[in-house]
């Protein structure tokens, strides 16, 4: 008889059983982790082998990396190609994200948005709590973009991007900026930002005299696009998922900011 079938069983489920079901390790190995002080529940290190938890409400991490206890949650990375809008159903009939989610049983949604003209890393998930936190501008998740721009970008222009420039909706500065390549007609610029303001990368570069001709998002928080081809998806690895969940739990009490939404 398991815990759920026994009305006299203590409340909750044994920690080692939950983590084994989540694919962390076998129950015996999880018990060793507990003995070694490597597991925390709600930020407190667990020391007793008989510890029980509520998988629906308790937050668990192993070696500082957050664990998803709900095995029904799915996390997918997409390299969104240009020409596709960041919507599950576009009212104007343009190509949308449905083609990339139809092979998954779960109903997946996109975390934040990328312009139709912008390609790159987009997260698809059925984890609504994580999606809300990571896409919210106040949370300030770092994103890295590579832009092909018109003209020859100088070191002075790069410095201007990090020092700050004035746009119609206020001043903005890149967290980091560097010149990757340059020629007479075009340049490659890498920008790191945590802003969620609308089309911010394109507006920043246009403001310094270098309109964007191509734009790709290479990184979102701890996730890197790597060699994933345009138009392809893959599920996040355990390491990637742990890093993403750890980031999202860092501050899940983000205040609402109506009307402000990421859209590069």
GUVEXNU-747796 format. One record per residue (C-alpha): residue number from 1; residue in one letter; x, y, z. Coordinates in nm, 3 decimals. Layout:
N
<site marvo="NUM" doza="A" px="X" py="Y" pz="Z"/>
...
//
This chain:
264
<site marvo="1" doza="X" px="0.000" py="0.000" pz="0.000"/>
<site marvo="2" doza="X" px="0.143" py="0.339" pz="-0.096"/>
<site marvo="3" doza="X" px="0.113" py="0.663" pz="0.099"/>
<site marvo="4" doza="X" px="-0.187" py="0.789" pz="-0.095"/>
<site marvo="5" doza="X" px="-0.383" py="0.468" pz="-0.029"/>
<site marvo="6" doza="X" px="-0.315" py="0.467" pz="0.346"/>
<site marvo="7" doza="X" px="-0.543" py="0.711" pz="0.537"/>
<site marvo="8" doza="X" px="-0.317" py="0.684" pz="0.842"/>
<site marvo="9" doza="X" px="0.001" py="0.779" pz="0.654"/>
<site marvo="10" doza="X" px="0.168" py="1.107" pz="0.755"/>
<site marvo="11" doza="X" px="0.078" py="1.405" pz="0.536"/>
<site marvo="12" doza="X" px="0.284" py="1.451" pz="0.221"/>
<site marvo="13" doza="X" px="0.506" py="1.227" pz="0.011"/>
<site marvo="14" doza="X" px="0.857" py="1.112" pz="0.099"/>
<site marvo="15" doza="X" px="1.116" py="1.344" pz="-0.055"/>
<site marvo="16" doza="X" px="1.321" py="1.061" pz="-0.205"/>
<site marvo="17" doza="X" px="1.010" py="0.921" pz="-0.376"/>
<site marvo="18" doza="X" px="0.921" py="1.259" pz="-0.528"/>
<site marvo="19" doza="X" px="1.273" py="1.327" pz="-0.654"/>
<site marvo="20" doza="X" px="1.309" py="0.978" pz="-0.798"/>
<site marvo="21" doza="X" px="0.981" py="1.030" pz="-0.989"/>
<site marvo="22" doza="X" px="1.116" py="1.364" pz="-1.114"/>
<site marvo="23" doza="X" px="1.417" py="1.184" pz="-1.261"/>
<site marvo="24" doza="X" px="1.679" py="1.331" pz="-1.028"/>
<site marvo="25" doza="X" px="1.822" py="0.997" pz="-0.912"/>
<site marvo="26" doza="X" px="1.717" py="0.668" pz="-0.755"/>
<site marvo="27" doza="X" px="1.565" py="0.677" pz="-0.408"/>
<site marvo="28" doza="X" px="1.882" py="0.533" pz="-0.259"/>
<site marvo="29" doza="X" px="2.099" py="0.799" pz="-0.425"/>
<site marvo="30" doza="X" px="1.859" py="1.074" pz="-0.315"/>
<site marvo="31" doza="X" px="1.889" py="0.947" pz="0.042"/>
<site marvo="32" doza="X" px="2.266" py="0.984" pz="0.010"/>
<site marvo="33" doza="X" px="2.215" py="1.341" pz="-0.116"/>
<site marvo="34" doza="X" px="2.008" py="1.414" pz="0.195"/>
<site marvo="35" doza="X" px="2.279" py="1.274" pz="0.422"/>
<site marvo="36" doza="X" px="2.535" py="1.494" pz="0.241"/>
<site marvo="37" doza="X" px="2.319" py="1.805" pz="0.287"/>
<site marvo="38" doza="X" px="2.275" py="1.864" pz="-0.086"/>
<site marvo="39" doza="X" px="1.896" py="1.905" pz="-0.089"/>
<site marvo="40" doza="X" px="1.689" py="2.202" pz="0.024"/>
<site marvo="41" doza="X" px="1.313" py="2.237" pz="0.060"/>
<site marvo="42" doza="X" px="1.184" py="2.594" pz="0.047"/>
<site marvo="43" doza="X" px="1.539" py="2.718" pz="0.100"/>
<site marvo="44" doza="X" px="1.611" py="2.505" pz="0.408"/>
<site marvo="45" doza="X" px="1.857" py="2.215" pz="0.398"/>
<site marvo="46" doza="X" px="1.693" py="1.878" pz="0.466"/>
<site marvo="47" doza="X" px="1.865" py="1.659" pz="0.723"/>
<site marvo="48" doza="X" px="1.615" py="1.381" pz="0.799"/>
<site marvo="49" doza="X" px="1.559" py="1.085" pz="0.565"/>
<site marvo="50" doza="X" px="1.190" py="1.063" pz="0.653"/>
<site marvo="51" doza="X" px="1.111" py="1.416" pz="0.530"/>
<site marvo="52" doza="X" px="0.778" py="1.445" pz="0.349"/>
<site marvo="53" doza="X" px="0.676" py="1.727" pz="0.117"/>
<site marvo="54" doza="X" px="0.381" py="1.854" pz="-0.083"/>
<site marvo="55" doza="X" px="0.497" py="1.833" pz="-0.448"/>
<site marvo="56" doza="X" px="0.238" py="2.090" pz="-0.554"/>
<site marvo="57" doza="X" px="0.353" py="2.369" pz="-0.323"/>
<site marvo="58" doza="X" px="0.704" py="2.295" pz="-0.193"/>
<site marvo="59" doza="X" px="1.010" py="2.416" pz="-0.384"/>
<site marvo="60" doza="X" px="1.305" py="2.177" pz="-0.395"/>
<site marvo="61" doza="X" px="1.660" py="2.228" pz="-0.517"/>
<site marvo="62" doza="X" px="1.957" py="1.995" pz="-0.540"/>
<site marvo="63" doza="X" px="2.307" py="2.145" pz="-0.524"/>
<site marvo="64" doza="X" px="2.145" py="2.486" pz="-0.564"/>
<site marvo="65" doza="X" px="1.965" py="2.393" pz="-0.887"/>
<site marvo="66" doza="X" px="1.584" py="2.406" pz="-0.883"/>
<site marvo="67" doza="X" px="1.393" py="2.085" pz="-0.956"/>
<site marvo="68" doza="X" px="1.059" py="2.065" pz="-1.135"/>
<site marvo="69" doza="X" px="0.849" py="1.813" pz="-0.941"/>
<site marvo="70" doza="X" px="0.555" py="1.828" pz="-1.182"/>
<site marvo="71" doza="X" px="0.647" py="1.582" pz="-1.457"/>
<site marvo="72" doza="X" px="0.357" py="1.703" pz="-1.674"/>
<site marvo="73" doza="X" px="0.540" py="2.029" pz="-1.743"/>
<site marvo="74" doza="X" px="0.719" py="2.058" pz="-2.079"/>
<site marvo="75" doza="X" px="0.997" py="2.299" pz="-2.174"/>
<site marvo="76" doza="X" px="1.101" py="2.340" pz="-2.536"/>
<site marvo="77" doza="X" px="1.353" py="2.565" pz="-2.709"/>
<site marvo="78" doza="X" px="1.265" py="2.692" pz="-3.057"/>
<site marvo="79" doza="X" px="1.490" py="2.868" pz="-3.305"/>
<site marvo="80" doza="X" px="1.214" py="3.084" pz="-3.447"/>
<site marvo="81" doza="X" px="1.269" py="3.162" pz="-3.814"/>
<site marvo="82" doza="X" px="1.193" py="3.501" pz="-3.967"/>
<site marvo="83" doza="X" px="0.847" py="3.543" pz="-4.114"/>
<site marvo="84" doza="X" px="0.675" py="3.374" pz="-3.819"/>
<site marvo="85" doza="X" px="0.474" py="3.578" pz="-3.568"/>
<site marvo="86" doza="X" px="0.503" py="3.499" pz="-3.196"/>
<site marvo="87" doza="X" px="0.144" py="3.390" pz="-3.152"/>
<site marvo="88" doza="X" px="-0.037" py="3.057" pz="-3.130"/>
<site marvo="89" doza="X" px="-0.306" py="3.183" pz="-3.368"/>
<site marvo="90" doza="X" px="-0.257" py="3.491" pz="-3.583"/>
<site marvo="91" doza="X" px="-0.578" py="3.679" pz="-3.661"/>
<site marvo="92" doza="X" px="-0.435" py="3.796" pz="-3.995"/>
<site marvo="93" doza="X" px="-0.352" py="3.446" pz="-4.115"/>
<site marvo="94" doza="X" px="0.026" py="3.491" pz="-4.104"/>
<site marvo="95" doza="X" px="0.251" py="3.194" pz="-4.019"/>
<site marvo="96" doza="X" px="0.241" py="3.142" pz="-3.641"/>
<site marvo="97" doza="X" px="0.389" py="2.910" pz="-3.378"/>
<site marvo="98" doza="X" px="0.132" py="2.629" pz="-3.410"/>
<site marvo="99" doza="X" px="0.347" py="2.441" pz="-3.660"/>
<site marvo="100" doza="X" px="0.616" py="2.402" pz="-3.394"/>
<site marvo="101" doza="X" px="0.386" py="2.280" pz="-3.116"/>
<site marvo="102" doza="X" px="0.152" py="2.040" pz="-3.295"/>
<site marvo="103" doza="X" px="0.378" py="1.738" pz="-3.235"/>
<site marvo="104" doza="X" px="0.363" py="1.784" pz="-2.857"/>
<site marvo="105" doza="X" px="0.074" py="1.640" pz="-2.655"/>
<site marvo="106" doza="X" px="0.079" py="1.932" pz="-2.414"/>
<site marvo="107" doza="X" px="-0.067" py="2.268" pz="-2.509"/>
<site marvo="108" doza="X" px="0.243" py="2.488" pz="-2.524"/>
<site marvo="109" doza="X" px="0.270" py="2.866" pz="-2.518"/>
<site marvo="110" doza="X" px="0.554" py="3.104" pz="-2.597"/>
<site marvo="111" doza="X" px="0.746" py="3.292" pz="-2.329"/>
<site marvo="112" doza="X" px="0.760" py="3.652" pz="-2.448"/>
<site marvo="113" doza="X" px="0.777" py="3.746" pz="-2.815"/>
<site marvo="114" doza="X" px="1.008" py="3.804" pz="-3.105"/>
<site marvo="115" doza="X" px="0.921" py="4.021" pz="-3.404"/>
<site marvo="116" doza="X" px="0.824" py="3.843" pz="-3.724"/>
<site marvo="117" doza="X" px="1.144" py="3.986" pz="-3.874"/>
<site marvo="118" doza="X" px="1.357" py="3.864" pz="-3.580"/>
<site marvo="119" doza="X" px="1.480" py="3.507" pz="-3.551"/>
<site marvo="120" doza="X" px="1.627" py="3.313" pz="-3.262"/>
<site marvo="121" doza="X" px="1.568" py="3.166" pz="-2.921"/>
<site marvo="122" doza="X" px="1.210" py="3.137" pz="-2.800"/>
<site marvo="123" doza="X" px="1.087" py="2.919" pz="-2.513"/>
<site marvo="124" doza="X" px="0.766" py="2.716" pz="-2.548"/>
<site marvo="125" doza="X" px="0.612" py="2.572" pz="-2.233"/>
<site marvo="126" doza="X" px="0.293" py="2.475" pz="-2.052"/>
<site marvo="127" doza="X" px="0.433" py="2.614" pz="-1.725"/>
<site marvo="128" doza="X" px="0.227" py="2.930" pz="-1.690"/>
<site marvo="129" doza="X" px="0.395" py="3.048" pz="-1.371"/>
<site marvo="130" doza="X" px="0.742" py="3.029" pz="-1.522"/>
<site marvo="131" doza="X" px="0.625" py="3.191" pz="-1.846"/>
<site marvo="132" doza="X" px="0.475" py="3.487" pz="-1.661"/>
<site marvo="133" doza="X" px="0.782" py="3.552" pz="-1.449"/>
<site marvo="134" doza="X" px="1.041" py="3.516" pz="-1.727"/>
<site marvo="135" doza="X" px="0.849" py="3.729" pz="-1.978"/>
<site marvo="136" doza="X" px="0.769" py="4.008" pz="-1.732"/>
<site marvo="137" doza="X" px="0.979" py="4.321" pz="-1.798"/>
<site marvo="138" doza="X" px="1.027" py="4.391" pz="-1.426"/>
<site marvo="139" doza="X" px="1.208" py="4.061" pz="-1.383"/>
<site marvo="140" doza="X" px="1.487" py="4.175" pz="-1.614"/>
<site marvo="141" doza="X" px="1.598" py="3.848" pz="-1.772"/>
<site marvo="142" doza="X" px="1.915" py="3.908" pz="-1.975"/>
<site marvo="143" doza="X" px="1.896" py="3.850" pz="-2.350"/>
<site marvo="144" doza="X" px="2.179" py="3.851" pz="-2.603"/>
<site marvo="145" doza="X" px="2.121" py="3.959" pz="-2.963"/>
<site marvo="146" doza="X" px="2.340" py="3.967" pz="-3.271"/>
<site marvo="147" doza="X" px="2.243" py="4.235" pz="-3.520"/>
<site marvo="148" doza="X" px="2.362" py="4.290" pz="-3.874"/>
<site marvo="149" doza="X" px="2.342" py="4.664" pz="-3.928"/>
<site marvo="150" doza="X" px="2.401" py="4.908" pz="-4.208"/>
<site marvo="151" doza="X" px="2.732" py="5.095" pz="-4.218"/>
<site marvo="152" doza="X" px="3.059" py="5.075" pz="-4.029"/>
<site marvo="153" doza="X" px="3.015" py="5.075" pz="-3.652"/>
<site marvo="154" doza="X" px="3.293" py="5.245" pz="-3.456"/>
<site marvo="155" doza="X" px="3.424" py="5.196" pz="-3.104"/>
<site marvo="156" doza="X" px="3.268" py="5.531" pz="-3.015"/>
<site marvo="157" doza="X" px="2.926" py="5.404" pz="-3.122"/>
<site marvo="158" doza="X" px="2.967" py="5.090" pz="-2.909"/>
<site marvo="159" doza="X" px="3.055" py="5.309" pz="-2.610"/>
<site marvo="160" doza="X" px="2.747" py="5.522" pz="-2.675"/>
<site marvo="161" doza="X" px="2.522" py="5.214" pz="-2.665"/>
<site marvo="162" doza="X" px="2.645" py="5.115" pz="-2.319"/>
<site marvo="163" doza="X" px="2.656" py="5.470" pz="-2.184"/>
<site marvo="164" doza="X" px="2.296" py="5.533" pz="-2.278"/>
<site marvo="165" doza="X" px="2.095" py="5.695" pz="-2.555"/>
<site marvo="166" doza="X" px="1.771" py="5.890" pz="-2.546"/>
<site marvo="167" doza="X" px="1.468" py="5.739" pz="-2.721"/>
<site marvo="168" doza="X" px="1.113" py="5.871" pz="-2.747"/>
<site marvo="169" doza="X" px="1.009" py="5.661" pz="-2.446"/>
<site marvo="170" doza="X" px="1.310" py="5.742" pz="-2.229"/>
<site marvo="171" doza="X" px="1.680" py="5.668" pz="-2.195"/>
<site marvo="172" doza="X" px="1.814" py="5.318" pz="-2.249"/>
<site marvo="173" doza="X" px="2.159" py="5.161" pz="-2.216"/>
<site marvo="174" doza="X" px="2.280" py="4.818" pz="-2.319"/>
<site marvo="175" doza="X" px="2.422" py="4.601" pz="-2.039"/>
<site marvo="176" doza="X" px="2.700" py="4.507" pz="-2.279"/>
<site marvo="177" doza="X" px="2.784" py="4.584" pz="-2.642"/>
<site marvo="178" doza="X" px="3.065" py="4.467" pz="-2.866"/>
<site marvo="179" doza="X" px="3.157" py="4.483" pz="-3.230"/>
<site marvo="180" doza="X" px="3.196" py="4.137" pz="-3.383"/>
<site marvo="181" doza="X" px="3.280" py="4.228" pz="-3.742"/>
<site marvo="182" doza="X" px="3.272" py="4.526" pz="-3.970"/>
<site marvo="183" doza="X" px="3.304" py="4.612" pz="-4.337"/>
<site marvo="184" doza="X" px="3.239" py="4.917" pz="-4.549"/>
<site marvo="185" doza="X" px="2.871" py="4.837" pz="-4.597"/>
<site marvo="186" doza="X" px="2.769" py="4.652" pz="-4.279"/>
<site marvo="187" doza="X" px="2.869" py="4.548" pz="-3.927"/>
<site marvo="188" doza="X" px="2.784" py="4.273" pz="-3.679"/>
<site marvo="189" doza="X" px="2.703" py="4.396" pz="-3.329"/>
<site marvo="190" doza="X" px="2.629" py="4.192" pz="-3.016"/>
<site marvo="191" doza="X" px="2.399" py="4.356" pz="-2.762"/>
<site marvo="192" doza="X" px="2.313" py="4.229" pz="-2.414"/>
<site marvo="193" doza="X" px="1.997" py="4.377" pz="-2.263"/>
<site marvo="194" doza="X" px="1.749" py="4.309" pz="-1.985"/>
<site marvo="195" doza="X" px="1.490" py="4.559" pz="-2.109"/>
<site marvo="196" doza="X" px="1.152" py="4.439" pz="-2.231"/>
<site marvo="197" doza="X" px="1.066" py="4.754" pz="-2.423"/>
<site marvo="198" doza="X" px="0.909" py="4.714" pz="-2.765"/>
<site marvo="199" doza="X" px="1.157" py="4.664" pz="-3.054"/>
<site marvo="200" doza="X" px="1.427" py="4.807" pz="-2.833"/>
<site marvo="201" doza="X" px="1.728" py="4.660" pz="-3.016"/>
<site marvo="202" doza="X" px="1.618" py="4.793" pz="-3.354"/>
<site marvo="203" doza="X" px="1.534" py="5.135" pz="-3.209"/>
<site marvo="204" doza="X" px="1.865" py="5.166" pz="-3.024"/>
<site marvo="205" doza="X" px="2.074" py="5.085" pz="-3.329"/>
<site marvo="206" doza="X" px="1.867" py="5.307" pz="-3.557"/>
<site marvo="207" doza="X" px="1.915" py="5.591" pz="-3.307"/>
<site marvo="208" doza="X" px="2.294" py="5.568" pz="-3.341"/>
<site marvo="209" doza="X" px="2.273" py="5.568" pz="-3.720"/>
<site marvo="210" doza="X" px="2.290" py="5.196" pz="-3.797"/>
<site marvo="211" doza="X" px="1.952" py="5.049" pz="-3.898"/>
<site marvo="212" doza="X" px="1.917" py="4.673" pz="-3.844"/>
<site marvo="213" doza="X" px="1.894" py="4.450" pz="-4.150"/>
<site marvo="214" doza="X" px="1.901" py="4.116" pz="-3.963"/>
<site marvo="215" doza="X" px="1.846" py="4.035" pz="-3.595"/>
<site marvo="216" doza="X" px="1.875" py="3.709" pz="-3.402"/>
<site marvo="217" doza="X" px="1.839" py="3.637" pz="-3.030"/>
<site marvo="218" doza="X" px="2.118" py="3.397" pz="-2.929"/>
<site marvo="219" doza="X" px="2.062" py="3.379" pz="-2.555"/>
<site marvo="220" doza="X" px="1.776" py="3.405" pz="-2.307"/>
<site marvo="221" doza="X" px="1.885" py="3.402" pz="-1.943"/>
<site marvo="222" doza="X" px="2.094" py="3.086" pz="-1.894"/>
<site marvo="223" doza="X" px="1.983" py="2.934" pz="-2.226"/>
<site marvo="224" doza="X" px="2.199" py="2.945" pz="-2.539"/>
<site marvo="225" doza="X" px="2.072" py="2.878" pz="-2.892"/>
<site marvo="226" doza="X" px="2.386" py="2.683" pz="-2.979"/>
<site marvo="227" doza="X" px="2.368" py="2.493" pz="-3.309"/>
<site marvo="228" doza="X" px="1.989" py="2.449" pz="-3.315"/>
<site marvo="229" doza="X" px="1.886" py="2.516" pz="-3.678"/>
<site marvo="230" doza="X" px="1.623" py="2.774" pz="-3.767"/>
<site marvo="231" doza="X" px="1.274" py="2.625" pz="-3.753"/>
<site marvo="232" doza="X" px="1.375" py="2.339" pz="-3.522"/>
<site marvo="233" doza="X" px="1.285" py="2.262" pz="-3.160"/>
<site marvo="234" doza="X" px="1.439" py="2.057" pz="-2.882"/>
<site marvo="235" doza="X" px="1.353" py="1.991" pz="-2.520"/>
<site marvo="236" doza="X" px="1.567" py="2.156" pz="-2.255"/>
<site marvo="237" doza="X" px="1.830" py="1.942" pz="-2.086"/>
<site marvo="238" doza="X" px="1.807" py="1.879" pz="-1.711"/>
<site marvo="239" doza="X" px="2.091" py="2.125" pz="-1.655"/>
<site marvo="240" doza="X" px="1.924" py="2.394" pz="-1.867"/>
<site marvo="241" doza="X" px="1.589" py="2.340" pz="-1.699"/>
<site marvo="242" doza="X" px="1.745" py="2.358" pz="-1.354"/>
<site marvo="243" doza="X" px="1.915" py="2.686" pz="-1.441"/>
<site marvo="244" doza="X" px="1.594" py="2.831" pz="-1.587"/>
<site marvo="245" doza="X" px="1.380" py="2.727" pz="-1.288"/>
<site marvo="246" doza="X" px="1.640" py="2.860" pz="-1.046"/>
<site marvo="247" doza="X" px="1.630" py="3.195" pz="-1.228"/>
<site marvo="248" doza="X" px="1.249" py="3.206" pz="-1.231"/>
<site marvo="249" doza="X" px="1.225" py="3.128" pz="-0.859"/>
<site marvo="250" doza="X" px="1.473" py="3.398" pz="-0.767"/>
<site marvo="251" doza="X" px="1.193" py="3.651" pz="-0.761"/>
<site marvo="252" doza="X" px="0.850" py="3.519" pz="-0.856"/>
<site marvo="253" doza="X" px="0.667" py="3.804" pz="-0.682"/>
<site marvo="254" doza="X" px="0.704" py="4.048" pz="-0.970"/>
<site marvo="255" doza="X" px="0.462" py="4.341" pz="-0.968"/>
<site marvo="256" doza="X" px="0.231" py="4.387" pz="-1.262"/>
<site marvo="257" doza="X" px="0.316" py="4.644" pz="-1.527"/>
<site marvo="258" doza="X" px="0.015" py="4.660" pz="-1.763"/>
<site marvo="259" doza="X" px="0.084" py="4.732" pz="-2.125"/>
<site marvo="260" doza="X" px="0.457" py="4.661" pz="-2.119"/>
<site marvo="261" doza="X" px="0.562" py="4.342" pz="-2.294"/>
<site marvo="262" doza="X" px="0.874" py="4.207" pz="-2.456"/>
<site marvo="263" doza="X" px="0.869" py="4.218" pz="-2.834"/>
<site marvo="264" doza="X" px="1.201" py="4.244" pz="-3.017"/>
//
